Structure formats: C-alpha cells, structure tokens
Amino acid sequence: MSWIVQAVAIGVFAGARQGEIRELRVKDVSLADSRITIRRALSADVVSTPKSGAERVVRVIPSCARSSSRR
C-alpha cells in the first residue's frame, strides 16, 4: 500500500487531520495494539499541539492495521 493511501486511511478511519498525519512518527503508531497517538500537528510550517489542544489516542480498525503491517 502506498504512503498516500495509508495517509488517507488514517484520516478517514482514525479521524486525523492533515497536519496531524504529517506530524506522525513511527513511535506514535502501535500496530500490535491497533492504536495511533496523535501528539503534534503541523500548521503553516509550525509544529504545535493538535487542534483539540491535547494529545489523543485513536483506535485503528483491524483491516487498516493489517495492511500497514505488510509494508
């Protein structure tokens, strides 16, 4: 699966915003636990907290996690 398809899937299935997806790091994703921790967001070339003001953990649907683990 290409990186763009994975980014769109994270946006659709995890409810992550574009800036949050762009600031994801490997340590933010746990395929074993099927979760993503949103810690940062990028807006106007400035890294800050997410729009909600706090980090959050979102569950990843199993099919999305499985397809990501094949990379």
N, C-alpha and C positions, 0 to 999 in steps of 0.2 A: 504494500500500500504506500503510495507516495506521501510525502510530508504534508502536502496541501490537503489531501483527502483526510489525513489524520487531524489536521488543524480544524477543518470544517466539522469533523465528527465530534471533536472536543467542544466546539462551540454549540453545536446542536444538542448533543446528548448530555453535556455537563453544564450547559448554560453559561459558559465562559465568554467573556467579551474579547474582542480582537486584541486589545492591549494586554489583557491578562494572558492570552495564549502566547503572545510574542515574548512575554517575560517568563514563561515556564522554564524550569531547569530540570535536569534528569532527577535530582533529589526530590523534586516536587511530585513525582509520579511513582506510585506503588502499584504495579500490575498484580503482585501477589495479593494485595488487599483490595484491589479494584477501586482505588481512590486517587484523586488528584488534590493536592493542596494548593490553593490559589493564594500566593503571598504578595505578589507585586503586579503592577500594571504599568504599561508604557503609554504615555500620552504627550504629544508634542515634544518627542525626544527626551522626556523627563520620566524617570522611574520613580514611582511612588506607591502608596498603598492602593489596593483595589478601590473602586468607586464606592463600595459599601463601607470603606473605612477600616475594615478588619480582614484578616485572612480567614479563609473558609475551606472546608474540606467537602468535596463533592464525590459522590459515588459514580463509578464508570460502569456502564452496562456491560455484561459479560462478553457479548459479541465484539464490542469495541476493544475491550482489553485483550481478547484473544487475537484479534487482527494486529494489534500493536505489538504483541509479543513475538510475532513472526518476523519482525524486522531484524 
